[in-house]
Structure formats: structure tokens, C-alpha cells
Amino acid sequence: MYQKYLRDKLEKLKLSGQYRNFTYLNRICGQYPLAQLRSEKNKSVVVWCSNDYLGMSENDTVLQEMHKAIDRYGAGSGGSRNISGSYEMYEHLESELAQWHKKEAALVFPTGFTSNDATIQCLLRLFPELVVISDELNHASIVNGIRATKNNREIFQHNDIEHLEQILKKYPYNRPKIIIFESVYSMDGDISPVEEIISLAKKYNSLTYLDEVHAVGIYGPEGAGIAAERNISEQIDIIQGTMAKSIGIIGGYIASSNEFIDSIRSFSTGFIFTTSLPPSVTAGCLASIRYIKENNYLREQLYLNTSRIRVLFKEKNIPLMAGSQTHILPVMIGNAQDCRNAAERLLQVHSIYIQPINYPSVPIGTERFRINVTPNHTLEQIEQLADAVQEVFQYLNIYPFINKTKK
Ligand SMILES: Cc1ncc(COP(=O)(O)O)c(C=O)c1O
């Protein structure tokens, strides 16, 4: 009975075109963005959809520090920090993160997902009267945290300041509130109006929680994120980030005041009852952040490659989504099956790997490609990408108006 129920559910998902198949590939250290397709005798493909935005997952300094930490401390941490003890590496990492975001303290979690989920759940339970006001496009980890609680919740239209203010106005000034939003939205590549949100929060006596997952490492002085770029880090109550994207490894964190950090550390079940990151991972993250802070060339090369793609796509009439202002370059396709077919042809004919983005990552009918360039991509690879996307869209008649003459 149970199996049949699940089979039917899966069948329905497959019929909708939204069933997710893994692409079986191995990235080979030292060759990123190249990877080998396991299914096809290790055929080499160019990866265009990784969140390893700066290629730090193969940075020599990072790898050396990770090897050293494994030799010194072994493979795993052995448990939660309360039970197994807290390696000195965690404190070094947390103080680096706190400094980066101009905060008093930071706390590290096993993933970015848990850092959002666990922190938000905990905060909402600590303040049962706290009204949570969340952008409609916030990530699933934020939504999960909110849904796990009974607090009053309000959703404001994406980046819509007027709607946000209408919601804030409904509540008395002294009613505790928190606005949760992201700086860079990863599916559209747009940036939120951070300053305006902060000033509304002040006007209506609200806390602010900013997810900088797709911005850290890339924007602002030393890559400290959008809040740092706008010089308003100190005005945000909690900044959250990940070490799995531009930092290139894994792990999440929050940075805030001593009181907030100590409260989450002390009351959050998602922090207390889980094994801490392996010391080698922690050492790698620390080395990666220090490298990213000091090496502006990574960011400059990323910006250059991003603008190269923008120019080439424009020449070929390949429409990037209008809202994208960042290194995230989404191309709307608008249909799960077309998206899948286009990805398949890119892989098979052009040796280019772009994962289709489907529901529930994006709403149905807005399926898309989300192209992520890195400093590692060469000009030749960028030109190949533009030619290949043009060919595939023409072949599948996805964008018939795409410039047919220029190749
Ligand atoms: C906005 C946002 N927040 C949080 C996360 C979770 O981060 P992690 O992949 O480190 O778990 C993601 C992951 O894609 C994300 O896009």
C-alpha cells in the first residue's frame, strides 16, 4: 500500500516533467570547470551551474590546510560541540566570520540550510509574540524555519517596499517583529533594496535577518557581502551565510551580537543536537575566507567573465532575465520539458552541463537555466557557451527570435 502510494506520486512527478535526475559526473581537482561524465566513458564537460562561484573548492592553500588538519585531528569531530568538545579551529573561524561581517560574534553550523532553519525556529520560539515578515522568494531553509513555529507570519511581495510597509503598519510599534530577506536572490540574480528595508525596520521597530548566502565572497570590500558593500552591516541584526558556495566547501553560519549568538548557541535544537563540522572542513573554510578577503583578483575575474557573457548573449539575442544584476545569469525557458530537453542537448551535443531549474526551486511556468560563470572559465569556454545555447534554443524552437545569422 505504502509503496504503491509513493510509486503513484513519483509517476505523477515524472509526467509533469519535474522529476529530478542526477547527472552523474565527477569534478576532477585542478580542472574545474571541467568535469567527467560518468555515464559516457568519462567524457569531459564544462560545468556552468555550480555554486562554487570562485573555484575555491580546489584552491591550493585551502587544500593544504585541510590536509594538515586531517593529519593533525583526524577525519570527524566526534559529536556536537557541547558533547565532544570544541576544537580551537571553530573559534578561529567564528571570530574571522564575525570580523568579516562587523559583528560581535558568529556561530557555525553544519550547512547553510541548518543555519537558517535552526536559527529562525529558535528565535521565533524564544519570542512567541514575534511577527515574522518574510520575502515571498526566500529560500526553502527560511520557509522551513518559519513553518515549524506558531508565530504570526506575513509574506511580502518580492522586494516590494510598499507592500512591506503596509504589513509593518498593521502591527503596534511595540509588537516584536522580524523582517527576513536575502541580499542576492539566487534564482533571479537580483539584489534586494537592503537600505530601504533597514530604514523601514527602524521606523517600525523591527529586527532584521539577512541571508547573504549568494553574496559573500563576491560583493563588498574583501567580499564581505552586499551589506558591507552598502556599509550597513552594523545596522542588520543577524547576517547569515554559507561556506558551501563562494567559500567552496560546506557549512553555514550566523553573525550577530553576543546576546543573539549566545542565545542561539544555548537554545537552538538544530545547533545543540547535531555533530559539528569536521576540523579539516573548519580549517579549510578559515583558509578559504582569508584567501578570498585578500585576493581581489578572484572577484575581478568573476565580474569580467560575467560581463563577457552578458555582452555575448545580448549580441545573440539570448534573453537573460531582466532582474539579474549579479554573477547569477538566469535564462527563462518557462516550461519544465523544454528546460530538460535543452539541458540534455547541451550536454550531449555540446558537452556543456547546465542543470534545469524546476519547481519547487522556482514556480511552475518559470523553469529556467541558471548560468554561473566563475573566474576559472576561459574566454573560449564562454564563447562556446553562447554558441551552444543559441544552437539549442534554435533547434528546439524555444526562442525562435534568437539571432540566426550570427554564430
Ligand atoms: C538563499 C539560500 N540560503 C541558504 C541556502 C542553504 O545553503 P547550503 O547549501 O549551504 O545548505 C541556500 C542554498 O542554495 C540558498 O540559496
The ligand as a Gaussian input file, in Angstrom:
#p B3LYP/6-31G(d) Opt

LIG

0 1
 C       19.396000      31.721000      -0.191000
 C       19.925000      30.443000       0.343000
 N       20.031000      30.301000       1.685000
 C       20.503000      29.155000       2.223000
 C       20.899000      28.102000       1.432000
 C       21.432000      26.841000       2.043000
 O       22.821000      26.825000       1.983000
 P       23.641000      25.451000       1.956000
 O       23.667000      24.980000       0.541000
 O       24.982000      25.835000       2.477000
 O       22.930000      24.498000       2.843000
 C       20.823000      28.207000       0.044000
 C       21.252000      27.084000      -0.826000
 O       21.203000      27.092000      -2.007000
 C       20.305000      29.401000      -0.506000
 O       20.183000      29.554000      -1.832000

